[in-house]
Structures are given as structure tokens and as C-alpha cells.
Amino acid sequence: MTKVNPDFIKKVTTSEEFNATACINCGVCTAVCPMDVELLPRKLFRYALLGLEDKVLENTNVIYQCLLCKMCEENCTADVHIAENVRFLRSYISKEVFKL
Amino acid sequence: MPLPIGDVIGLMVDNLNKRKTVFPIPHKRATEWAKGLNIPEGGKTVIYTGSMYQLLPYMIAAVKNMELVEDSFLGKFVFMGRFFNRMFNVSAFVSMPKKADVKRYRQIVHNIAKLLKKAGVEFGYLYKKELYAGTLAYDLGVDDAFSLQAKRVYDLLKENGVSTVITVDPHTTNIMRSVYPTIIDGYDIEVKSYLEVLAASDDFQPIHSVEKEITVHDSCVYARHEGVIDEPRQLLERAGYTIKEPKDNKALTHCCGGPIESIFPKMSHTIGTNRVQQLKDVTNGGAVATMCPICMASLKKASGGALEIEDISSFLVKAFCD
């Protein structure tokens, strides 16, 4: 079970770096991703926008598996800054979990 | 079991905070590429290596050891490595590079500087003062350590009166040109890749004829982050090479897998193998040109010697230099 964390929603939606709210859920990003990981990046961002912090954190490995190659961004019709969004989640984990 | 991400990143960040690089190597190794080139120290325009090419032989050796630890019980002890690394440079023990790799990557930077000289570009070098640009810390989202390093690099450039830097790899180009301005107020350093500088010089013409088919592997960072797509092709064509394009090319290039190698070595190898197959499909007796040290290392490893893969500068130097 997981629980929505309103503070996490606030951090995500008020961040200047995280702009996944523009996502239209077309799924092209996942289709072209060379990693072939279902969660990357659309579902992952959906978890973040919904405030499902637990789901985001239990997928820490996937967040660091992103190559930041921007193949998804090149094909995104909604101008989502996908690599920067992944970096935002890494930054969050670095501070909140790894204490770096 | 994958490598413990927090400890691996922590180790690199500790190095960056304490030793000003994610992977400490001797100064001699970082600067010896410049031997015999008579490059003046400092100047308004400098070549900026960020030690990316020089670091690669050490990273190749470290990753080989990390592959042994990945999926083994030894992964649980990485935290101990991090603990001791705070007192002395543990990285030096886990990354004894092959001499051939040190020579290969040193020669690439040497060749790039030779090409710039041949094009009549006047530039200096900061030698021992030069700092790592902080790429890995940025990519891994360790923002505090990255910001500190960015500030160190900017201060270094300003203290030495540098106004233009010529970069030699895509990652340092991207960080210094597109990322630093977003975190440093008033950032005013002009940043150009050596490929852009050479391509813009009409006087830069080949002196030897070369006949070979070259398959171009675009770096994701050059092609998608920095828009450096035409310049490497213009230079190879000017040199006389015939260009071959893999299925995924230019702005839709396929990643080499290298960016995740420090944490997921096996997964990185799979991505590299997929890309090598695309390169093999169009390379028939010719060679593959890369323009990033990470791409070159990843693809060479994934090809297992089945393809001739070299940095683009190695091909250019044959046509443009004595």
C-alpha cells in the first residue's frame, strides 16, 4: 500500500525544474527509450505528480538507470524537459535519502 | 544485487569535495598530453580538457572491478571503501589503468591540440590548475557539490583572465556552455567545442589524402544537448573520408550506454552492444568515429575488437597534420 504525500506534491509541482505537468500521456517517451524500462519516464513522473513518494523512492534504481540521453525529449510533443525532471528526482533522493 | 547507489555516488562526491574531482588522478597524468606542443600557460583563450579523456583509463579499470562487485556480496562493503576514501585516496587502488589505455587517451588530447595549432588557433592551457568541470555530480543530481565545483571552475577562469574556452569533449562543453550559466550569475565565458572551431576555419585544409569509409557515432550530448551535428561531418568530408550513417544518427543518435556505467555496469554494456550492432550493420571494412571519451570506451568494450573504433581526432590528424 502507498499513501499520497501532499508535501511531496508541493515540492514537485512548485519546482521550476520539474515540468511533467505538461505531459499528455502519449507514451512516446517510453516507446523510444533505449533502456526499455516500462516505468521510464512517463509512469515515474505520474507517480511524482500524484504525490506517491513511496512509489518514487522504491524505484530509485530506475531513476538512476536513465541515461539522460534525451531521446525521449527529442520526440516529446509536449516539450517536457524529461532529463531535467529525472535530474530533479535524483537531486531529491540525494538530499532526502543519501544525505549528500 | 546492484551496486549500492548511495555509497557509490557518495564516494564520488567525497572525492569532488575533498579532491576537486570525482576520480583523482596524478597531475602528471592529466597534463602530460601537452608535452612537446609548447602551449603557453594561461591566456584569454585556453583549451579546457576537464580531464575527461585523461580520466577514462582509470574509470575503465575501476568499472572492471565494480563489475566483479555488482551482484556479489562484496557490494555490501562499498560503504567501507567510502569511509576509508575520506582519509586516503582509495580510488587509486581500485583503478590501476592499462598503460595502453593511458597512452591512447593521452594521444587523443594531444591530437586535438595539434589540430587546433594547425588551424592557426592561438590558445593557452591552465596545466595543473585546470579543474574537472563537475559533469558526473550534475548528472547524478548532487547539486550542492556540483554548484561548488562550478563556482571553483568559474573563479579559476576569471582569476586567470580567461574569456574563451575551447573544449575537447561533449560533456565538458555542455556543462560549461549550457549548465554553468543557469547557476552562476553573470557567467560570461564563451565556450566552443574544438570541432566547431575547426569547422569554422576555412583555412584549415588537409595536407594528406585519405581514403576510408567512416561510420559516424554521434554523441547524445553533442547532438541533442548542444546541436553539434554538422561540424564533425564537415571535417571528415573535408579530410576526404566517405561518411556512413548508422540507423539511429544525428539528433536521433543511439546512446552508447556509458552514462550509467559507474552504477550499472552490466546494463550499460547491453545498451552499448545494441549500438554496436547498428554500427556493424553499416560498417563494411571501414572504421567508426566517436567524439566523446565515454562513447569510445563503451563501444570499444561492447564491440570486443570486432570494429575499428577511434576518436574522430585520430582520423582528422592523419589528413590535416604532418
HADDOCK unambig.tbl for C-alpha pairs under 7 A between the chains (distance, minus, plus):
assign (segid A and resid 65 and name CA) (segid B and resid 260 and name CA) 6.26 0.50 0.50
assign (segid A and resid 67 and name CA) (segid B and resid 257 and name CA) 6.96 0.50 0.50
assign (segid A and resid 67 and name CA) (segid B and resid 259 and name CA) 5.62 0.50 0.50
assign (segid A and resid 67 and name CA) (segid B and resid 260 and name CA) 6.14 0.50 0.50
assign (segid A and resid 69 and name CA) (segid B and resid 220 and name CA) 5.52 0.50 0.50
assign (segid A and resid 69 and name CA) (segid B and resid 255 and name CA) 6.29 0.50 0.50
assign (segid A and resid 70 and name CA) (segid B and resid 224 and name CA) 6.72 0.50 0.50
assign (segid A and resid 71 and name CA) (segid B and resid 252 and name CA) 6.55 0.50 0.50
assign (segid A and resid 87 and name CA) (segid B and resid 139 and name CA) 6.61 0.50 0.50
assign (segid A and resid 87 and name CA) (segid B and resid 140 and name CA) 6.84 0.50 0.50
assign (segid A and resid 87 and name CA) (segid B and resid 141 and name CA) 5.31 0.50 0.50
assign (segid A and resid 88 and name CA) (segid B and resid 141 and name CA) 6.80 0.50 0.50
assign (segid A and resid 90 and name CA) (segid B and resid 140 and name CA) 6.26 0.50 0.50
assign (segid A and resid 90 and name CA) (segid B and resid 141 and name CA) 4.91 0.50 0.50
assign (segid A and resid 91 and name CA) (segid B and resid 141 and name CA) 4.11 0.50 0.50
assign (segid A and resid 91 and name CA) (segid B and resid 142 and name CA) 5.73 0.50 0.50
assign (segid A and resid 91 and name CA) (segid B and resid 143 and name CA) 6.49 0.50 0.50
assign (segid A and resid 94 and name CA) (segid B and resid 141 and name CA) 6.74 0.50 0.50
assign (segid A and resid 94 and name CA) (segid B and resid 142 and name CA) 6.11 0.50 0.50
assign (segid A and resid 98 and name CA) (segid B and resid 6 and name CA) 5.46 0.50 0.50
assign (segid A and resid 100 and name CA) (segid B and resid 10 and name CA) 6.82 0.50 0.50
assign (segid A and resid 100 and name CA) (segid B and resid 142 and name CA) 6.80 0.50 0.50
